[in-house]
Amino acid sequence: MMDWDYRVAKFSTATDTVYTISECFYDDDGNIAAITGEPFFPAAVSLQDLAVDLKKMVEALGKPVIDAGDVTVASATEGIVQ
């Protein structure tokens, strides 16, 4: 089973840089295996679950930013895209 958490990811083009909250997946050695390309927004089936999810997203702000150009980017609908 692959571990994951939320991380801030930086996506850059020649003219723009955008920071998002992305899911980050780790291999068995704890190395980053992939991040999701689509930004995540808070959504849950209960207020308690929403609060837990938001807390995890805020915690991501205290971790090093991941440059999306340096890792595999996966799409929930299309699989690996980069």
C-alpha positions in Angstrom: 0.0 0.0 0.0 1.3 3.4 -0.9 1.4 6.2 1.7 0.2 9.7 0.8 -0.3 13.1 2.2 -1.1 16.6 1.0 1.8 18.7 -0.2 2.2 22.1 -1.9 3.2 21.6 -5.5 4.6 24.3 -7.8 3.6 24.2 -11.4 5.5 26.5 -13.7 5.2 27.6 -17.3 7.3 30.1 -19.3 5.1 32.9 -18.0 3.3 31.7 -14.9 3.8 29.9 -11.6 0.9 28.4 -9.7 1.0 26.7 -6.2 -1.6 24.1 -5.4 -2.4 21.6 -2.7 -1.8 18.2 -4.3 -1.9 14.6 -3.1 1.6 13.3 -2.8 2.3 9.5 -3.0 5.4 7.8 -1.6 7.1 4.6 -2.5 8.0 1.9 0.1 11.3 3.7 0.8 9.5 7.0 1.6 10.5 8.7 -1.7 8.0 10.7 -3.7 6.5 8.4 -6.3 4.0 10.9 -7.8 1.8 13.9 -7.2 -1.7 14.6 -8.5 -1.9 17.3 -11.2 -5.3 18.5 -10.3 -5.5 20.8 -7.3 -7.5 19.5 -4.3 -10.3 21.5 -2.7 -11.8 20.7 0.6 -14.9 18.5 0.4 -16.2 15.9 2.8 -19.4 14.1 3.9 -19.4 15.7 7.4 -18.1 18.8 9.0 -15.8 16.8 11.2 -14.3 15.1 8.1 -14.0 18.5 6.4 -12.1 19.9 9.5 -9.7 17.0 9.4 -9.0 17.4 5.7 -8.5 21.1 6.0 -6.0 20.6 8.9 -4.0 18.2 6.7 -4.0 20.7 3.9 -2.7 23.5 6.3 0.0 21.1 7.5 1.2 20.8 3.9 2.2 24.5 4.0 4.9 23.7 6.6 6.6 21.1 4.4 9.0 21.7 1.5 7.3 22.7 -1.8 7.5 20.1 -4.5 8.4 21.3 -8.0 6.0 19.5 -10.3 8.7 19.5 -13.0 10.9 17.3 -10.9 8.4 14.5 -10.2 5.9 12.3 -11.9 2.5 14.0 -12.2 -0.6 11.7 -12.3 -4.1 12.5 -13.3 -7.0 10.9 -11.5 -8.8 10.5 -14.8 -5.9 10.0 -17.2 -3.2 8.2 -15.2 0.4 9.4 -15.6 0.6 12.7 -17.6 4.2 13.8 -17.1 
